[in-house]
C-alpha cells in the first residue's frame, strides 16, 4: 500500500542527495512546513492534552486502528531473527531503516511477536500538523514528538523516553532521520537513538527491513512489494564507558549490522551510487 501521489520529484530529490552524499536530508515534497510560532503552538497543544481523558480515549481508538492496519498490511511480512532478542524483557530502543510512512507497522508486528504490547514511535513535531486519518493517528497514537529545542529535550522529551523505557516498552527511533521513499539501502545513522539507549541503560534492538518486488502493480509508478523484517543482534551499552562513548560505539555497530544485512539480503556490496533498483518496486518512466 502506497501513501501519497506521484513520486517522480521525490525520487529525483533522492538521486540528487545520494550523488552529493547528503544521505539524511529531507526529500519529500509535501511535508508540512511550519513557522516557529506554529511549531510551538502544536507542541503546547500536545503537551496540554496527552494526559487527559479525551486523549486516552482517542489513543485507545488509534491503537486499535493501528493494530488492525498492522495485521492487514503485514499479512505477507516475514519476521526473521526473533531468537536474537529472546533474552530482552524490558524497555528497549528499536532502530530500523525508514522508507515509508507505514514501515513502522512491520516493526510493530515484529515487536508484538517479541512480546511487546506497545511500540512508541519518536516523530518530528511537524507530523502533528498532518490532516485526515494520518493526522489523527499522529496526534493520538503512541507518538513521542521530537522538537529540536534544548529546553523541550531536557524537560519533556527525555523524561517521556525514560518513562516509557522504565515501563518496559519499546521505542522506535529512526536514526536515519528523514524518510526516503522505498529506498532499499541503509543510510548512515545519527547519534540520538543510541544516546537515549546509553543514558537509560537499555539495549538497542537493531532491525533492517528488506523490500522484495512482486509481479503485480500497485499503480503506474510501482510494483507491489512485500517486506522481510530482519531482527539483528541486540546492542548493549558498556557499563564501563561513558554515555557519549557508548552512543558512538552503539551507533557504529548498528550501522555495520544494517550494512551487512543489506549486503546479505540483496547479494551485493553497499555503495551510494544511485541505481534504479535502489527504489523498491519503481517502474521508471520511459525516456
N, C-alpha and C positions, 0 to 999 in steps of 0.2 A: 504494500500500500504506500503510495507516494503522497506527500503533502506539498501543496504549492503549485504554481503554474510552471511556465516554460523555464527550463534550467540552462538555456544556452549561455546567457550572460553570467550566471553563477559559475559554470564550467570554465568560461573564458577567464573569469577572475582567479579561479584556482590554478589554471595553467600559468597565468602571469605571475602569481605569487610563488608557485613552485620554481619557476625559472629564475626568480630573483632571490630564492632562498628564504622567503618570508612565510614560514610554514604555520604560524599561529595567528595570522591576521584574519579579519572579518572578510568573508567573500559573498555572503548573502546580500541580496539587493532589497529585500522587503522587510528587514528587521525594523522594529520601532526606533525612531530617532527622537530622543527626549532632551529638553533643556535641563539644566541643573535644578531649576525650580520644580520641574515636573518629576524628576527623579526623587527629589526629597519628599514631594507630596505622596508619591506612590509608596515609598518605603515607610513613611509615617502611618499611612493608612494600613499597611500590612501589619506593622508592629502594634497598632491600636486594636487590631481585630483578631489576630491569630490565636488568642487565648479565650475568646468569647464563646458563648454557647452557639451563636449563629455560625461562627467559623467551624466549630467542632461538628455541627450538623452537616454543613457543606463538605467538610473534609471526609466524613463518612460516606457521603454520596459520591464524591470524587474518587475515593479509594475503591469503591465498588465498581464504578465505571472503568477505572484503570485496570482492576483485576480481570474484568470481563474482556477488555480490549487486549490485555496481555495474553490471555489464553487463546483468543481468536487469531491475533496477529502472529503468534509464535507456535501455531499448531504444527508447523513443519520444522521449527527450530530445534537443532540437536545441541545438547549440552555435553561437553567433554571436559573431564578433569575435576569432577566433583570430589574425587578422592583426595585431591591436593589440599582441600580445606576442611576435611572431616574433623580435624582437631581444633578448629576455631569455633568457639561457642559464645563469644561476646561481641562487643562492638568492633567494627572494622571500617576502614576506608576502602572503597572499591574504586578502581580506575579502569577505564575502557576507552577504546577509540571512539570518536564522536563523528558520525556521518549521517545522522538522520534525526529528526525530531522524535522518532519512535524507537530509536535504538535502545533507549533505556528500558523498553519492555522486554528485550532479550536479557538484559542484566537482571531485571526483576524476576523473570522466570527462573534464572539460574540461582539467584539468592533465595527464592522461595523453596527451591529444591534442596538448597543447602541448610534450610531450617530457619531462615529469617522471615519473620512475619511482616515486617515493613522495610521498605527501602526509601530512604530520604535522598533527595537529589539537590545538589547545590546548583543554582541557576542565577544568571545575571538579572539584576533587578529590572532591566528593560523588558524582560519577558513577561513581567507582571502587567504590562500595558497591552498585551495581545488581546484580541477580541474573540467573540464567539466561544465555542466549546473548548478550544485550546486555552483561551484566556481564563475560562472558569477553572480548568484543571491547574493552570499555572498559579492561580491565586488561592486554590483551596486544597490541592493535593499535598503530599508530603514534600514540600519545597522549602529549601533554606536559601533565601535570597542573598546574593553576593553583591555588596556595594564597595567600590574601591575608595574607601574613606577610613582613615585610621581610627577615628572615634567609633564608628559603627563596627569595624572589625574587632576592636578591643571590647566594647561594651555589649554588643549584641551577637555578632556572628560567632565569635569564639565561644561564648557561653552556650549558644544554641548547638554548636557542634559537640561541645563537651557533654551537654545534657543527653543528646541522642546516643552518643557513643557509650556513655556510662549507664544508659538504659538498656544497652545490648543490641542496638540497631545497627544496620549497615547504612553507610552514607556514600552515595556515588558522587565523585568529583571528577569532572573531565579535565585531565591535566593538559590536553591539547588546547583548551580554552574554547576556541571557536569551532563551530560545526562546518565540515567540508562535505558537501552532499555526495553520498555514495562513494567517497574516496576510500580506496582499499588500504592504503598504506598507513602504518602508524607514524605519527608525527612527533618530533621531539617534545617532551613534556615540560611544563613549568613546575616550580617547586612547591606551590601552595598545598596540594593534596598531601604531599609527603611531610610537610611541616606539621600539619594538623594530626597526622598519624604519629609523628615523633613526639610532639608535646603532650599528647594524650596517651602515649604508650600502648598503642593498638597496632595490629598488623595492617598491611595493605594487601587486599585481595586483588591480584593482578589479572586482568581479563583482556582478551583480544577477540573481536568478532570478525570471523571470516564471512565474506559475502559471495555466494555462488549464483551464477546466472541460471535461469530456467528458460525453457524454449518459448513459452507464451509471452505475449506483450502486455505490459501494464498500461502503456499508452504509446503514442507515436515516437516518443523520445527514449523509452526504456523498456527493456525486457523485464519480466518478473524475476525476482530473486528470492533466495532463502538464506538463512543465517546458520552458521555453526559457531556456537559460543565456546571459546577455549578458556577454561579457568586454569591459570598458570600457577606456579609455585608461589605461596604467600611470602611476603617480605616483612621481616620483623625489625623493629628498631633495636639497636645495640645498647644495652643499659650502661655501657662504659663510654659511650660517645655523647657529645652534646646534641641538642635538638637540631642545630644547624648542620653538624656533621652527618647526623642520621638522615636528615631530609635530603641532603645532596647525594648520599650513597644510595638511599632507597630510590630516589628518582633515577639515578643512573642504572640501577639494577632492573627497575621496571621497564625502562626503555630497551635494555638489552633483551629482556624476555619477550617483549612485544615484537621486536625486530626478528628474533629467532622464530617466533610463532608465525609471523608473516611469511618468512622465507620457507618454512616447512609447509605451510598451507598452500602457497602458490608456486612452490618449486623454483624460486629464483631469488637472486640477491636483491636486497633493498637498495635502490637508488631513488633520488628525487627528480630524475629526468622524467618529464611528463609524457605519458603514453595514453592512448585512447582507452586501453584496458584498465587504467587506474580508476576509472569511474565505472563502478559495477553496473552492469545491465545497460549501459548507454548505447544508443543507436545514433552514431554521429550523422549529421546532415550530409547529404550527397553534395559534392563540390560541383 
